[in-house]
Amino acid sequence: MSAAVAPPCLPALALLLWAVCEAVVGMPAEEQCVYLDSAQHLDTVGLSQDGDVVIGALINVYILPETLDLSFTKHSWISTLSNNVCVCFLSFFHSFQESPVQWAQAMVFAVEEINRNPSLLPGVRLGYRIMDSCTRLPFSLRAALSMISGGNGTCETTRPVKLIIGDPSSTQSLILSKTLSPFNVPMISYLATCSCLSNKREYPNFFRTIPSDAYQARTMAQMAKRFGWTWVGAVVADNDYGLLAVQAFQEETKGTGICLAFVRTLFRERLAKDVARAVSAVMASSARVILVFAWYVDVEVFLTELVLRNVTDRLFLASEIWSTSGRLLSNPQLYTIAQGTLGVAIRSAPIPGFDKHLQQLHPSRYPRDTLLRVLWERTFGCNPFWNSSAGSQSSLPPCRGTESLKGVQNGVTDVSNLRVTYTAYLAVYAAAHALHSLLACTATNSSDPSVTPGCSSPNNITPEQVLEHLKLVNFTTQLGEKFYFQDGETPAVYDLVNWQRGPGGTLQYVLIGRVEGSQLIINDSAISWPGSSDKVPVSVCTALCPPGTRKAIKKGLPVCCFDCLPCAEGEFSNITGSSECHHCPPEFWSNSLRNACIPREVEYLSFNETMGITLTTVAVTGAITTAAVAVVFVYHRQTPIVKANNSELSFMLLLSLKLCFLCSLIFVGQPSTWSCRVQQAAFGISFVLCISCILVKTIVVLVAFRSSRPGSAGLMKWFGPGQQRGSVLFFTSIQVIICAVWLSLSPPLPQRNFGIQGSKVILECMVGSVVGFSLVLGYIGLLAAVCFLLAFFARKLPDNFNEAKFITFSMLIFCAVWIAFVPAYVSSPGKYSVAVEVFAILASSFGLLVCIFVPKCYIILLRPENNTKKFLMGKTQ
């Protein structure tokens, strides 16, 4: 392909031809000059006017066919171009575009205005040379080199241009800027929006009167965020304009939760295949919002294919190149699918007097304007130059000469919304002001009347000088707005449009907002959504997670595709689309829906609950039973069985057991500072008093039997009632001291426990000092172990009623209960640990009461005949 195309479009061809003509100066051009370029007719496609300084311009009136002949069986399409310009393959009624003709006329109108203006470039007449780039690089590059070299398609030369306005294509502007940069030829594009052209190091000679795509992409990202579209498809032109625009969109949406569902490209030479792929991607995707950055001709093919496949429920975000396209708006096939389209449009501005200029256009005024001739043929169906060589090949009938554009409505005469036309108009004025500064012009309204208005000679100015002065351009437009270049760029100003159904069902775009810098202003109520719905379309990969859940990214998928997981206990999310759950404050817990925090339920062993009532009933029962046993013992205190079992110690034991039963009640109820301190001390002292009494009783039994042996008669006097009471007091005082030290140094205190049961806060007594609590329990265990051992040794002492045997059983039960208490207490959560301790107190207390006193009460109450000294001493062996 490249080998076939290269010969007729060498970039330096025009310069070479100019050199050949210069080499034969002095000889008749028609005899000596040979123009070697077979496509010399391209230089005549456009319009031109000579002047002291000539401004070059590129427009894209014609477009090339969608598919090129790549068979290589004939000459390349460039070298076979006929005099019908670059569209010899197609009827130019299909490839001719009207809007660029209006852009060209805006440049002509601007030049004519400047030439009439005595304050701008006085005495200097501007000229122009506007050529068609045919929407393809070989033509734009050839045209640019032809303009800067002064070639005109013949051996004659014209004045070289000092500046080029264009190209409208970003891709072609990139290459032209690189090509012209070594010559310091400045370019002012009115439509190339690629953000890559903002790189002044790479493109130092590039300027533009239209905002960069970076601002357009940011605007679309802001709209997507505003309306909640997190899943967006993209169909873009396969060139710098489209690819870099979608890249800028991704940069703007980074970190915002907006993802691209797919990206499909459209390339002119394989448009049919690319459109099919793009439409398939749209149909297969769940994205309902499609970002489209492409030339409007390609967009028309894409939308038409969607209509043929009955895809009508999509919303399109239109780039500035097609958001106001009259061609698309007037296409009846697109009325349904394109309704609701939101677009970013170049700011519209009026050009005073431009409508009259267009109405006065006539081929007779511009006989060499081939574009105007084609426009006339398309509009009026006649050949305006039937008797000239320009129209010799036309099959149309001759025009009458009375045809006029007045009253004609088409893409050339419509001045209701001048967008690209205005940027092209501004580009000419920017060039004029740069020349005005370069030529040190003085205006007629100068404050110094002695200064003669005029400019220095423009004959020796260079493109490099024009480039430097372009950087300093700063003027006020006819609309009163400040215009200046900031690193070759202009401030971002856009209109936001919405495609809506107009009268008769046709489409029209309606202004719904604007963009000024980074500020997005939208009138939501003015928007008509697809399907004439009043609801904003939903375009998400996954619906936003409801309150009470959080987003969990799916592995291998974009961040917009996620699962919604319920918040864990104690966490909540109270907004839609939350990416994380938050912990509730310590005093609160999440509700069942996990969308709010509610106060935790305060839990403790209460008198009002079943467990508390049961334990309280058992404790009171134990205390009453103990009191009843004491009454029985008091009533029968003179009987042998009461006297034989050391009645004084028995009454002390009954008193301590009653205290044990009653101290368990302190553990039930809401913990407070005093209850936390009293319960452990009361428990420890009561049980030590109880065990001390049993221990002393055991010792008394052993001493009593020991004293009955020969030589031991005086032993009992050393352990009389006084010593017994003293021993109980001594053993108990040790526990009192331990409790006093514990309560004074690190006493138990009530505490809210948030970590045991999630939805509940456990109100419990913390032991304060683990050492103190261990010493209390350890001391009780020590006394119980000693008592158990002594009772075990005395269990076989001869007697009909051996109390040591019952003490052994009671201590066995006591030790078993408290050994089982330790693991149960440690593993029980919250109030259940308190219940375990109360149960251990009650179980051990009942064990002592039953094992020691029930046998005695049985004899006293049910076997009174056995309540005699003879019976008690009946067995001596």
Secondary structure as UniProt FT lines:
FT   HELIX           2..5
FT   HELIX           7..9
FT   TURN            11..12
FT   HELIX           13..23
FT   TURN            24..26
FT   HELIX           29..32
FT   TURN            38..39
FT   HELIX           40..44
FT   STRAND          46..49
FT   STRAND          53..59
FT   TURN            77..80
FT   TURN            83..84
FT   HELIX           85..87
FT   TURN            88..89
FT   HELIX           92..95
FT   HELIX           99..116
FT   TURN            118..119
FT   TURN            122..123
FT   STRAND          126..132
FT   TURN            134..135
FT   HELIX           137..149
FT   STRAND          163..165
FT   HELIX           170..180
FT   HELIX           181..183
FT   STRAND          187..189
FT   HELIX           195..198
FT   TURN            200..202
FT   TURN            204..205
FT   STRAND          206..208
FT   HELIX           213..227
FT   STRAND          231..237
FT   HELIX           240..253
FT   TURN            254..257
FT   STRAND          259..266
FT   HELIX           268..270
FT   HELIX           271..284
FT   STRAND          289..293
FT   HELIX           296..308
FT   TURN            309..310
FT   STRAND          315..318
FT   TURN            320..324
FT   HELIX           326..329
FT   HELIX           332..334
FT   TURN            335..340
FT   STRAND          342..346
FT   TURN            352..353
FT   HELIX           354..359
FT   TURN            363..365
FT   TURN            367..368
FT   HELIX           370..380
FT   TURN            384..387
FT   HELIX           389..391
FT   TURN            392..393
FT   TURN            406..407
FT   TURN            411..413
FT   HELIX           420..438
FT   TURN            439..440
FT   TURN            444..445
FT   TURN            449..450
FT   TURN            459..460
FT   HELIX           463..470
FT   TURN            471..472
FT   STRAND          474..476
FT   TURN            478..479
FT   STRAND          482..484
FT   TURN            487..488
FT   STRAND          493..501
FT   HELIX           503..505
FT   STRAND          507..516
FT   TURN            517..518
FT   STRAND          519..522
FT   HELIX           524..526
FT   HELIX           530..532
FT   TURN            547..548
FT   STRAND          549..553
FT   TURN            555..556
FT   TURN            559..560
FT   STRAND          562..566
FT   TURN            569..570
FT   STRAND          571..572
FT   TURN            576..577
FT   STRAND          582..583
FT   TURN            586..587
FT   STRAND          588..590
FT   TURN            592..593
FT   STRAND          597..599
FT   STRAND          601..603
FT   TURN            607..608
FT   HELIX           610..635
FT   TURN            636..638
FT   HELIX           640..644
FT   HELIX           647..663
FT   HELIX           664..667
FT   HELIX           673..707
FT   TURN            710..711
FT   TURN            713..715
FT   HELIX           716..719
FT   HELIX           721..745
FT   STRAND          749..753
FT   TURN            758..759
FT   STRAND          760..766
FT   HELIX           770..793
FT   TURN            794..796
FT   HELIX           803..827
FT   HELIX           831..862
FT   HELIX           864..866
FT   HELIX           869..872
//
